[in-house]
Amino acid sequence: MMIRFFCLSFLFIFTSTAFAAPSVKQLFKTVNDGVVELHVTSIANPKPGQVSYKSTTSESLGSGAIISKDGQILTAAHVVGRATKIEVIFADGSKTSGHVVWVDNLIDLAMIRARKMPDDVQVLKLAEAGDYTIGEQVIAIGAPYGVSHSLSVGYLSGIRDRETIPGTDITPRLIQTDASINQGNSGGPLFNLDGEIIGIVSHILSKSGGSNGLGFVVSVDTVRDIIASEPSAFVGFIPHLLSETQAKAINNQYGYGMLIQHVIPATLAHKLGFQGGYLNVVIGRTPVLLGGDIILEVDNIKIKDLTSAMKVKQRFADAKKGEKIAFVYLRNGVKKEVFWEVE
């Protein structure tokens, strides 16, 4: 009787494994064409002790998920937030350029649009909000270390809610997974076994910097919340929100404002003539570039804290064609004003 039970148990395990393996294989074939590789040229981060009087660039790698036939691609904000050039590489090897549509650095989520799409493009489906559970099997597809369309399999191992973003009703949620995630996976999709996106890969907590750590993914709930909020178009400057202490330390008599770190070429910020910084300092552990313009207010909204910064962001999202929006800023201690006529 014992031998018979063991044989039946072994047969069950073998059969379950045999049926499970093809499901992941088939899933990969179904969704892989909707995953893209991103080669990004970005304005380089400042390095401690380095003074640069002009912007330098660096090359990076990421992944993305196609969510519409007109070229909308979800990815991570840290992959494209400083981008001056984006090359999109599809599963069939074809290439095109892309541009940033919007970036949400607080959540590490962004959307870009591909200039040209393959005729038979695969559009990926977002899962419904909350349609996942701890313990379910998940797969990630991306380009770790540049190895295109690599599959990793794991489990959903945790759900982590963060604090509600000031000035909004959005509470960012991260999904934790033990699926292998490395440099190049950022911005790529995490799928359930139905082939639906349950999140966009953000980062990994690891002592070594490799995949032997905890992977974190922006949940589909948060992705849907951000898309529904109609995020504003990408303005094109990389900001540092000043505290009152920091503002006064650089002789900003107003005690508030948003210090421009960099201006991305061919964006609205560049068109309006804003200037970024050039002198690198470290505040606490954060590298900050000094010398750039300090935006004090936008359309009469004074930028004093994160809540007011979010109001400005919403103002951009609500802007209508033909409106004029005023930017008040400091340059070399002199208060100036420039207007943006919404196009």
ROBAZA-805054 format. One record per residue (C-alpha): x, y, z; residue in one letter. Coordinates in steps of 0.2 Angstrom, whole numbers, plus 5000, padded with zeros to 4 digits. Layout:
XYZa...
This chain:
500050005000m501450125005m502350084988i500750114978r500450284987f502250344983f502050294965c500450394964l501250544972s502750534961f501550524946l500550674952f502150774954i502850724937f501150764928t500950934937s502750984932t502450924914a500851024912f501651174921a503151194910a502251214893p501151344900s502651464904v503351414887k501751454878q501551614888l503251674883f502851644864k501251744867t501851904875v503651914870n503352014854d502552154865g504152184875v505452304868v507252344872e507752524875l509452594871h509452774880v510652914879t510453024894s511153174902i512353104915a512153114934n513253234942p514753154951k515353214968p516853334966g516653354948q516353534940v515553534923s515153684913y514153584900k513053434901s513853264898t512953104892t512952924896s512252764888e511052654897s509852504894l508052464899g506552374893s504752424890g502952354887a501952404871i500152444877i499452524861s499552504842k499952684840d501652664849g501352694868q502652604878i502652594897l504352594906t505252654921a505552844924a507352814929h507652734912v507052884901v506853034913g508553114907r508453044890a509053144875t508953004863k507952844864i508152694852e506752564853v507152384847i505752274844f505752084845a505852064826d507552164827g506752314819s507252484826k506452654828t506652814839s505552854853g505153014863h504553044881v502653074883v502653094902w503753044917v503253014935d504853014945n503952994962l503252824956i504652774944d503452754929l503552834912a502752824895m503652844878i502952844861r503852744847a503952844830r503552694820k502852524824m502952354815p501452304806d501052154816d501452224833v500952134849q499952244861v500052184879l498552184891k498552264908l497752154922a496352224932e496852324948a497152204962g497052044951d498551964959y498951874975t500451824985i501151654980g500651654962e501951624949q502551764938v503751794924i504751944919a505451974902i506752104898g508552134893a509652094908p511452154904y510852184886g510351994883v508752034874s507051954878h507651854893s506351754903l506451744922s505151644933v504751674951g503351704963y502451854969l503151864986s502452024994g501352184992i502052344998r500952505000d501852675001r501252845008e499952934998t500653064986i500353234993p499053334983g498353174976t497253024981d498552904973i499352774985t500852694976p500952504977r502452394974l502452214970i503852114977q504551964968t505951834968d506051824949a507751864944s507952054939i509552134934n510152294925q509252304909g507652234916n507052404922s505452464914g505052284908g503352204912p502952074925l501651954919f500451834927n500151664920l498651734910d499951844900g499252004908e500452144915i500352154934i501752274935g503252374928i504952324934v505652464945s507152414956h508052284966i508652284984l510352194984s511952204993k512952144978s511952244965g511452084956g509951974955s510151894972n509052014981g507252074981l506452144965g505152274966f503852314953v502652464951v500952374952s499552374939v498452464951d499652614952t499952604933v498052624930r497952764943d499252864934i498552834917i496852884923a497553044931s498053104914e499853144918p500553304910s501653314895a503553304898f504153484901v505953434899g506853494915f507553394929i507153474945p507753484963h506453544975l507253664988l506853665006s506753825015e508553795023t509253745006q508453894997a509154025010k510853935009a511053984991i510454164994n508754134987n507854264997q506054194994y506554035003g505753914991y505753854973g506253714961m508153714956l508353664938i509753534937q509753494918h508653544903v508353414890i508653474872p507153494860a505853504875t504753644881l505953694894a507353714881h506153814870k505753924884l507553954887g507853884904f509553844910q510253704921g511653694933g513453664932y514253664949l514153504958n513953494977v513253354989v511853395001i511853255013g512053115002r511253194987t512253264972p511453434967v511953544953l511953734957l511953874945g510353834936g508753934936d507553924951i505753914946i504754004960l502953994953e501953934939v500354014934d500254094952n500653934961i502153954972k503253804973i503553784991k503353594994d502853434986l500953474987t501153634977s502353544965a500953424962m499753564959k500853634946v500953464938k499153454937q499053624930r500053564915f498953414913a497453524912d498153654900a497153694885k497753744868k497953934867g498153964885e499654064892k500454004907i501754114916a503354044924f504254154937v506054114940y507654174947l509254184936r510854244945n509754324959g508654424946v506754384946k506154354928k504654294919e504254194903v502554134896f502153974888w500753974875e500053804875v500153724858e
